Amino acid sequence: MVRIMGIDPGVAVTGYGVVEEQGDRWRRVVSGCIRTGSRERSPERLAQIYRHLEDLINSYRPQAFSVERLFFCKNTRSALQVGEARGVVILVAALNKLELFEYTPLQIKKAVSSFGRAGKGQVQNMVRLLLQLKNVTLVDDEADALAAALCHLQHRKWQLATGSRV
């Protein structure tokens, strides 16, 4: 059994999802969003993300983290905030001695939908299908986090088959 925690980092909303691989099946263990208040200062928001991720690690014991690699963004402020949240994710993974795997948005979309340019709705539908979540509504950030975890599980199978590392 392997447990992967996928993270979709953001300062206002950080999506998370823990997916467990049992044989040839995947199961969602937990997923949701960490929301921080826009009136709080950035350090407090980042500390809140850190504490929540620590609690999730202690509760669900993932073996690794999977996170979206930072991509070029037109909005510099938004990119910096995502970068700060990613820094917290990287720190939490390092302090808990969890291996961190990073994938581009294209890799994540392609892993779950077989189409690298899939839209948010397509990714959500495929995540629900792959995890057999028929009547579950997923928030965008939550679905993206679950997709990141599924992406790593897909790549992990390839790694095991070929003896290589992503």
C-alpha positions in Angstrom: 0.0 0.0 0.0 1.3 3.5 -1.0 -0.1 6.8 0.2 0.6 10.0 -1.7 -0.5 13.5 -0.7 -1.1 15.8 -3.6 -1.0 19.5 -3.0 -2.3 22.5 -5.1 -0.5 25.4 -3.3 -2.0 28.8 -2.9 -2.0 31.4 -0.1 -5.8 32.0 -0.1 -6.7 28.3 -0.9 -4.4 25.3 -0.8 -6.0 22.1 -2.1 -4.9 18.8 -0.6 -5.7 15.2 -1.3 -4.4 11.9 0.0 -4.7 9.0 -2.4 -3.9 5.4 -1.5 -2.9 2.7 -4.0 -4.0 -0.8 -3.1 -2.9 -3.2 -5.7 -4.3 -1.9 -9.0 -6.9 0.3 -7.3 -6.8 3.9 -6.1 -8.8 5.3 -3.2 -9.3 8.8 -1.9 -8.4 8.8 1.8 -9.2 12.5 2.4 -9.3 15.7 0.5 -10.2 19.3 0.9 -8.9 22.9 1.1 -7.0 24.9 3.5 -8.5 28.4 3.4 -6.8 31.5 4.9 -8.3 34.9 5.5 -7.5 37.7 3.2 -7.3 40.1 6.1 -4.5 38.2 7.7 -0.9 39.0 7.1 1.1 36.8 4.8 3.3 35.2 7.6 0.2 34.2 9.5 -1.4 32.7 6.4 1.7 30.7 5.6 1.9 29.5 9.2 -1.7 28.4 9.0 -1.0 26.3 5.9 2.1 24.8 7.5 0.2 23.8 10.7 -2.7 22.3 8.7 -0.3 20.3 6.5 1.6 19.0 9.6 -1.8 17.9 11.1 -2.6 16.1 7.8 0.7 14.3 7.7 0.4 13.2 11.3 -3.2 12.0 10.7 -2.8 10.2 7.4 0.9 9.3 7.1 1.6 9.8 3.4 4.9 8.4 2.0 5.5 11.3 -0.4 4.2 14.6 -1.6 3.2 15.4 -5.2 2.9 19.1 -6.1 2.4 21.1 -9.3 5.7 22.7 -10.6 5.5 26.5 -10.7 4.8 27.7 -14.2 5.2 31.1 -15.9 2.4 33.4 -14.9 1.5 36.9 -16.2 0.4 38.1 -12.8 3.7 38.5 -10.9 2.0 39.0 -7.5 0.0 35.9 -7.9 3.1 33.9 -8.9 5.0 35.1 -5.9 2.2 34.1 -3.5 1.9 30.7 -5.1 5.7 30.5 -4.7 5.5 31.3 -1.0 2.9 28.6 -0.5 5.0 26.1 -2.5 7.9 27.0 -0.2 5.8 26.0 2.8 4.9 22.7 1.1 8.5 22.0 0.3 9.5 22.8 3.9 6.9 20.6 5.4 7.9 17.7 3.2 11.6 18.2 4.0 11.0 18.4 7.8 8.9 15.3 7.7 11.5 13.5 5.5 8.9 13.0 2.8 10.1 12.7 -0.8 8.7 15.5 -3.0 7.7 15.0 -6.6 7.0 17.9 -8.9 5.0 17.7 -12.1 4.1 20.3 -14.7 0.4 21.2 -15.2 0.7 19.5 -18.6 2.0 16.2 -17.0 -0.8 16.2 -14.4 -3.6 16.8 -16.9 -2.2 14.2 -19.3 -1.8 11.6 -16.5 -5.5 11.9 -15.4 -7.2 12.8 -18.7 -4.8 11.6 -21.4 -5.0 15.2 -22.7 -2.5 17.8 -21.6 -4.8 20.7 -22.4 -7.8 19.4 -20.5 -10.0 22.0 -18.9 -10.8 22.1 -15.2 -14.1 20.3 -15.7 -12.5 17.5 -17.6 -9.9 17.1 -14.9 -12.5 17.0 -12.2 -14.6 14.5 -14.0 -11.6 12.2 -14.6 -10.5 12.5 -11.0 -14.0 11.5 -9.9 -14.0 8.6 -12.3 -10.5 7.3 -11.4 -11.3 7.5 -7.7 -14.9 6.2 -8.1 -16.4 9.3 -6.5 -19.8 9.2 -8.2 -21.8 11.7 -6.1 -19.0 13.8 -4.7 -18.6 17.5 -5.6 -14.9 18.6 -5.7 -13.7 22.2 -5.4 -11.2 23.1 -8.2 -8.2 23.2 -5.8 -9.1 19.9 -4.2 -9.5 18.2 -7.6 -6.2 19.6 -8.7 -4.5 18.2 -5.6 -6.0 14.8 -6.1 -4.9 15.0 -9.8 -1.3 15.7 -8.6 -1.4 12.6 -6.4 -2.8 10.5 -9.2 -0.2 11.8 -11.6 2.5 10.6 -9.2 0.9 7.2 -8.8 0.8 6.9 -12.7 4.5 7.9 -12.9 5.4 5.6 -10.1 4.0 2.6 -12.0 6.2 3.6 -14.9 9.2 4.0 -12.6 8.7 0.6 -11.2 8.3 -0.9 -14.6 11.4 0.7 -16.1 13.6 1.0 -13.0 14.0 4.8 -13.6 13.2 7.9 -11.6 10.9 10.7 -12.9 
